[in-house]
Amino acid sequence: MKSENSAQLVILLVLLLISSSLVRKGRADPLSSTLQPRQRIRPLTLEWLDPVMAIIVVGPVLAHELNLSAWHMLTGLAGVSLGIPIGLLRSRVQFVRAVPTSKSVVLTRSRAEYLLVILLAVLRTAENTIRQNHSTLLTLLLAALLSLPVGESITRSISITSKYQSSVGESPMHGLSA
């Protein structure tokens, strides 16, 4: 278990370094100086690191919870299903425009971003306490709450990529590498 956590941490740190580099790339974009308050340029590749990091952070715990019973699997599916409209709504609110010259998007910052990160950290921290109490209701709730941000993040990334491609006239899922 410790080696699994160590590998998770190393992968997460590498992804955070890549994310940091991509954030700097967005800030260095000449168009950054013309943005409205609370807007930022974000390389499209960075949008796809969010769901990967969410899965790395909650994946092992979520996998354990989903394997407990069919009810846990159904509750996890309900959490993902709830995350989908949230992801669509967030992408609609966040997306401002495409920046095809740098394969980036202009997004509006939202408090929901920070709340989801805090939710993931709290759930990961609370995992042992919930497991020790072993209440079925609590583990069902944990399965739903862990699934929700994964569904939201994947849906938001797909939707923002689709909005980018529609704006620049690309075919779906073409040109994700940047």
C-alpha positions as CSV (number, residue, x, y, z in Angstrom):
1,M,0.0,0.0,0.0
2,K,2.9,2.4,0.8
3,S,4.5,1.9,-2.6
4,E,1.2,2.5,-4.3
5,N,0.8,5.8,-2.4
6,S,4.5,6.7,-3.2
7,A,3.9,6.0,-6.9
8,Q,0.7,8.0,-6.8
9,L,2.5,10.9,-5.1
10,V,5.4,10.9,-7.7
11,I,2.9,10.8,-10.6
12,L,0.9,13.6,-9.1
13,L,4.0,15.7,-8.5
14,V,5.1,15.2,-12.1
15,L,1.6,16.2,-13.3
16,L,1.7,19.3,-11.0
17,L,5.1,20.3,-12.5
18,I,3.7,19.9,-16.1
19,S,0.6,21.9,-15.0
20,S,2.7,24.6,-13.6
21,S,4.7,24.8,-16.8
22,L,1.4,25.0,-18.8
23,V,0.0,27.7,-16.5
24,R,3.2,29.8,-17.0
25,K,2.8,29.2,-20.8
26,G,-0.7,30.6,-20.6
27,R,0.4,33.6,-18.5
28,A,3.2,34.3,-21.0
29,D,0.8,34.4,-23.9
30,P,0.8,38.0,-25.3
31,L,-3.1,38.0,-25.2
32,S,-3.0,37.7,-21.4
33,S,-2.5,41.4,-21.0
34,T,-5.8,42.1,-22.7
35,L,-8.0,39.8,-20.6
36,Q,-10.8,41.0,-18.3
37,P,-10.4,40.5,-14.6
38,R,-10.9,36.8,-13.5
39,Q,-10.0,35.6,-17.0
40,R,-7.0,33.5,-17.9
41,I,-5.5,31.8,-20.9
42,R,-5.2,28.1,-20.4
43,P,-3.5,25.7,-22.8
44,L,-6.1,23.1,-23.9
45,T,-3.7,20.3,-22.8
46,L,-3.9,21.6,-19.2
47,E,-7.7,21.1,-19.3
48,W,-7.1,17.4,-19.7
49,L,-4.7,17.2,-16.8
50,D,-7.5,18.1,-14.4
51,P,-9.5,14.8,-14.7
52,V,-6.2,12.8,-14.7
53,M,-5.2,14.4,-11.4
54,A,-8.7,13.9,-10.0
55,I,-8.5,10.2,-10.8
56,I,-5.1,9.9,-9.3
57,V,-6.1,11.6,-6.1
58,V,-9.4,9.7,-5.6
59,G,-9.1,6.7,-7.9
60,P,-7.8,4.1,-5.4
61,V,-10.3,5.1,-2.7
62,L,-13.1,5.2,-5.3
63,A,-12.1,1.8,-6.7
64,H,-12.3,0.3,-3.2
65,E,-15.7,1.9,-2.5
66,L,-17.1,0.8,-5.8
67,N,-16.0,-2.8,-5.2
68,L,-17.8,-3.1,-1.8
69,S,-21.2,-3.9,-3.4
70,A,-23.6,-3.3,-6.3
71,W,-25.2,-0.5,-4.2
72,H,-21.8,1.2,-4.0
73,M,-21.4,0.9,-7.8
74,L,-24.9,2.3,-8.4
75,T,-24.2,5.2,-5.9
76,G,-20.9,5.9,-7.8
77,L,-22.8,6.0,-11.1
78,A,-25.3,8.4,-9.5
79,G,-22.3,10.6,-8.4
80,V,-20.9,10.6,-11.9
81,S,-24.4,11.3,-13.3
82,L,-24.7,14.3,-11.0
83,G,-21.2,15.5,-12.0
84,I,-22.1,15.5,-15.7
85,P,-24.5,18.4,-15.7
86,I,-22.3,20.3,-13.3
87,G,-19.4,19.9,-15.7
88,L,-21.5,21.1,-18.6
89,L,-22.7,24.1,-16.6
90,R,-19.1,24.9,-15.5
91,S,-17.8,24.7,-19.0
92,R,-20.6,27.0,-20.3
93,V,-19.8,29.5,-17.5
94,Q,-16.0,29.3,-17.8
95,F,-15.4,29.2,-21.6
96,V,-14.9,32.7,-23.1
97,R,-13.2,32.0,-26.4
98,A,-10.6,29.9,-28.2
99,V,-7.0,31.0,-28.8
100,P,-6.1,28.9,-31.9
101,T,-2.6,30.4,-32.3
102,S,-1.5,28.7,-29.0
103,K,-4.1,25.9,-28.8
104,S,-5.5,27.6,-25.7
105,V,-8.7,28.8,-24.3
106,V,-9.7,31.9,-22.4
107,L,-11.6,30.8,-19.2
108,T,-13.2,32.7,-16.4
109,R,-12.1,31.8,-12.9
110,S,-14.8,30.4,-10.6
111,R,-15.0,29.6,-6.9
112,A,-16.2,26.1,-7.9
113,E,-12.7,25.2,-9.1
114,Y,-11.3,25.8,-5.6
115,L,-14.2,24.2,-3.9
116,L,-13.8,21.0,-5.9
117,V,-10.1,20.8,-5.0
118,I,-10.9,21.3,-1.3
119,L,-13.7,18.6,-1.6
120,L,-11.2,16.1,-3.1
121,A,-8.7,16.8,-0.3
122,V,-11.3,16.5,2.5
123,L,-12.7,13.3,1.1
124,R,-9.2,11.8,0.7
125,T,-8.4,12.8,4.3
126,A,-11.8,11.5,5.7
127,E,-11.4,8.2,3.9
128,N,-9.9,6.3,6.9
129,T,-12.4,7.7,9.4
130,I,-15.3,6.6,7.2
131,R,-13.8,3.2,6.7
132,Q,-13.3,2.8,10.5
133,N,-16.9,3.6,11.2
134,H,-17.8,1.2,8.4
135,S,-21.3,2.6,8.2
136,T,-22.9,1.5,4.9
137,L,-24.6,4.8,4.5
138,L,-21.3,6.7,5.0
139,T,-19.5,4.5,2.5
140,L,-22.3,4.9,0.0
141,L,-22.1,8.7,0.4
142,L,-18.3,8.5,0.0
143,A,-18.7,6.5,-3.3
144,A,-21.1,9.2,-4.6
145,L,-19.0,12.1,-3.5
146,L,-15.8,10.7,-4.9
147,S,-17.5,9.9,-8.2
148,L,-19.0,13.4,-8.6
149,P,-15.8,15.4,-9.2
150,V,-14.4,12.8,-11.6
151,G,-17.6,12.9,-13.7
152,E,-17.6,16.7,-13.5
153,S,-13.9,17.1,-14.5
154,I,-14.1,14.7,-17.4
155,T,-17.3,16.3,-18.7
156,R,-16.0,19.8,-18.3
157,S,-12.8,18.9,-20.2
158,I,-14.8,17.3,-23.1
159,S,-17.1,20.2,-23.3
160,I,-14.4,22.9,-23.3
161,T,-12.5,20.9,-25.9
162,S,-15.7,20.7,-28.0
163,K,-16.3,24.5,-27.6
164,Y,-12.7,25.1,-28.6
165,Q,-13.0,22.9,-31.7
166,S,-16.3,24.5,-32.7
167,S,-14.7,27.9,-32.4
168,V,-11.7,27.1,-34.6
169,G,-13.5,24.8,-37.0
170,E,-11.6,21.6,-36.0
171,S,-13.0,18.2,-36.2
172,P,-13.8,16.6,-32.9
173,M,-10.9,15.6,-30.7
174,H,-8.3,16.7,-33.3
175,G,-5.3,18.6,-32.2
176,L,-5.3,18.0,-28.5
177,S,-1.5,17.8,-28.2
178,A,0.0,21.2,-27.6
